[in-house]
């Protein structure tokens, strides 16, 4: 076996295309994830994983407690942020110098948790109901910590469901006719910064808005005491009278799409006549605004209609939005259309964090995995919310992963110092320092004496 701190016992390797080229393998002296050190600093500045220490219950005994609970959680979250979406890579990451530094504790001088240790942590320690509840609450508490450092002026919540295809006999998986596959059907709530406020894993055959109260009401409760303007957006699956009443009671302005029906169409019949004259070269938009009460509603509500005439199309495109916003109809439609950012956030979670990778047999264990993915996603998005250098302003989470996290690093250990020598390819040393300065800008102000 190769020595964890030195070169491979097999010696160097030479390549035929140029005999001057020699390859050496230095075990855990080299890492491909040097950028994780920046995110570990962000974790320290915000005290994110310290929150976990007060929420999670440690059920381990005896020799199973080699690593702290917080250290194991860091290894799970940071590993996912770097693209290792399950515990299959844990044995190799246990020797990685950056991961060991990120985990902290005994991992710095020995090694981080193995695959079997991480497997027990995720499927046994975190699986009980109280720890799963704590994990579901943790994303919101992390976001509250960020808002303490950078208070928002308003909050906008976007709710949407997604699909996590399954390929085995996982508990709770079911056929979903809309998606055309066996799957889970998770539900998400994001805010306008892209933070994942809360999520829940649901069986594959539930309605898109099924169990919305369990996901949305805790988020509403967290913002109940804040002096903020509060907004909510969702598609037609969430056009539910009880949801309207919940939002109105909590003081939210909302814009929720309505499915078209004959009554709504009749109310805007005057807008559905083809415009007189030659067809326009561009899209022609007109708006309607009226009071409407469906049979299941407790009172009339405002409905805004948008009618679009597109060149070359015989019939107009029509959409309806139910709202309690007092703004002009065109403003409300633009506000609603920004709901599409939630779909982009879901795509980022799928591609960068791979949160559709839910391959455990038990539903409780897959719930844990989804919540760990959510924490990793939020940690990445929190960095995007700092005052990053201008050249990084449009970097997506995938860009951060491939260009910032995947930095080659060589560790040099001395008695009093640990030095990481980082490659300067996608990210220069100057840019790295400016990112670090942006992170330190989130430090809590000194306590007044």
MOZIFEN-V553511 format. One record per backbone hydrogen bond with DSSP energy under -1.0 kcal/mol. NH is the residue of the N-H (numbers start at 1). CO is the residue of the C=O. If there is no record, write none. Layout:
nh: [NH NH]
co: [CO CO]
This chain:
nh: [6 8 11 13 15 21 23 28 29 30 31 34 35 36 37 38 39 40 41 42 43 44 45 46 47 48 51 53 54 55 56 64 65 72 73 74 75 76 77 78 79 80 81 82 83 84 90 93 94 95 100 101 102 103 104 107 108 110 112 118 119 120 121 122 123 124 125 126 132 133 134 135 136 137 138 141 142 143 144 145 146 147 148 149 150 155 157 158 159 160 162 164 166 171 173 174 176 180 181 183 184 185 187 188 189 190 191 194 197 197 198 200 204 206 210 212 216 217 220 221 222 223 228 231 232 233 234 238 239 240 244 245 246 247 248 249 250 251 252 253 255 256 257 258 265 266 267 269 271 272 284 286 288 290 292 297 301 303 304 305 306 307 308 309 313 317 319 321 322 323 324 332 333 334 335 336 337 338 339 340 341 342 344 345 346 347 348 349 350 351 352 355 357 358 366 367 368 369 370 371 372 373 374 375 376 377 378 379 380 381 382 383 384 385 386 388 392 393 395 400 401 402 403 404 405 406 407 409 410 411 412 414 419 421 423 432 433 434 435 436 437 438 439 440 441 442 443]
co: [3 25 8 23 21 18 13 4 26 27 409 407 405 33 34 35 35 36 37 38 39 40 41 42 43 43 48 49 51 52 52 61 62 68 69 70 71 72 73 74 75 76 77 78 80 79 87 89 90 92 96 97 98 99 100 104 105 106 94 114 115 116 117 118 119 120 120 121 128 129 130 131 132 133 134 137 138 139 140 141 142 143 144 145 146 229 231 190 233 188 186 184 182 361 170 183 181 176 176 174 164 202 200 160 198 158 195 191 189 195 189 187 172 203 207 209 212 213 216 217 218 219 226 155 253 157 255 235 236 238 240 241 242 243 244 245 246 248 247 230 232 322 234 320 261 262 263 266 268 269 309 307 305 303 301 294 292 290 321 288 319 286 317 284 310 308 306 304 256 302 254 328 329 330 331 332 333 334 336 337 338 339 340 341 342 343 344 345 346 347 348 349 354 356 362 363 364 365 366 367 368 369 370 371 372 373 374 375 376 377 378 379 380 381 383 386 389 390 392 396 397 398 399 400 400 401 405 31 421 29 419 417 412 410 408 428 429 430 431 432 433 434 435 436 437 439 440]
